[in-house]
């Protein structure tokens, strides 16, 4: 089972790895920086769509994100887009 603590740790790590501030992520999500802080501190507050958007911002494939939480695969950076064209 994936816990809030696991998600919290991974999301904070991804933001740091990408040298992004709360403000940077907030601008990309079009939300206030405090909202990003709340999401990062309590990932259970965000919906799946927001989580996937955050992974897109960090350029991480969701499959690799969840597998890496379980310790099965390393992150794989990819280029992808969730927007419907």
C-alpha positions as CSV (number, residue, x, y, z in Angstrom):
1,X,0.0,0.0,0.0
2,X,1.2,3.5,-0.9
3,X,1.0,5.8,2.1
4,X,0.9,9.6,2.4
5,X,4.4,9.5,3.9
6,X,5.7,7.6,0.8
7,X,4.0,10.1,-1.6
8,X,5.2,13.1,0.5
9,X,8.8,12.0,0.4
10,X,8.7,11.3,-3.3
11,X,7.0,14.5,-4.3
12,X,9.4,16.6,-2.1
13,X,12.3,14.8,-3.7
14,X,11.1,15.4,-7.2
15,X,10.6,19.1,-6.6
16,X,14.1,19.4,-5.2
17,X,15.6,17.3,-8.0
18,X,14.0,19.7,-10.5
19,X,15.3,22.7,-8.5
20,X,11.8,24.1,-8.3
21,X,10.2,26.2,-5.6
22,X,6.6,26.0,-4.4
23,X,5.9,29.0,-6.6
24,X,7.3,27.4,-9.7
25,X,5.0,24.3,-9.3
26,X,2.0,26.5,-8.3
27,X,2.4,28.6,-11.5
28,X,2.6,25.5,-13.6
29,X,-0.6,24.1,-11.9
30,X,-2.3,27.5,-11.8
31,X,-2.8,27.4,-8.1
32,X,-1.5,29.3,-5.0
33,X,1.9,28.2,-3.6
34,X,0.2,27.3,-0.3
35,X,-2.0,24.8,-2.2
36,X,1.2,23.1,-3.5
37,X,2.6,23.1,0.0
38,X,-0.6,21.4,1.3
39,X,-0.5,18.9,-1.5
40,X,3.1,18.0,-0.8
41,X,2.6,17.8,3.0
42,X,-0.6,15.8,2.6
43,X,-0.8,14.2,-0.8
44,X,-4.2,12.7,0.1
45,X,-5.7,16.1,-0.4
46,X,-5.0,16.1,-4.2
47,X,-6.9,14.3,-6.8
48,X,-5.3,11.8,-9.2
49,X,-5.4,14.4,-12.1
50,X,-3.4,16.9,-10.0
51,X,-0.9,14.2,-9.1
52,X,-0.5,13.3,-12.8
53,X,-0.1,17.0,-13.7
54,X,2.7,17.3,-11.0
55,X,4.4,14.2,-12.4
56,X,4.2,15.8,-15.9
57,X,5.8,19.0,-14.5
58,X,8.6,16.9,-13.0
59,X,8.9,14.9,-16.3
60,X,8.3,11.6,-14.6
61,X,6.2,8.7,-16.0
62,X,3.5,7.7,-13.5
63,X,4.3,4.0,-14.0
64,X,7.9,4.6,-13.0
65,X,6.8,6.9,-10.2
66,X,4.7,4.3,-8.5
67,X,7.0,1.4,-9.2
68,X,9.9,3.3,-7.7
69,X,7.9,3.9,-4.5
70,X,7.7,0.2,-4.2
71,X,11.5,0.0,-5.0
72,X,11.1,-1.9,-8.2
73,X,12.3,0.5,-10.8
74,X,14.3,3.8,-11.0
75,X,12.7,6.9,-12.2
76,X,12.6,7.3,-16.0
77,X,12.4,10.8,-17.3
78,X,10.1,11.0,-20.3
79,X,8.5,13.6,-22.5
80,X,4.7,13.3,-22.5
81,X,1.6,15.5,-22.4
82,X,-1.7,14.9,-20.6
83,X,-3.5,17.5,-22.6
84,X,-6.1,16.4,-25.1
85,X,-5.2,17.8,-28.5
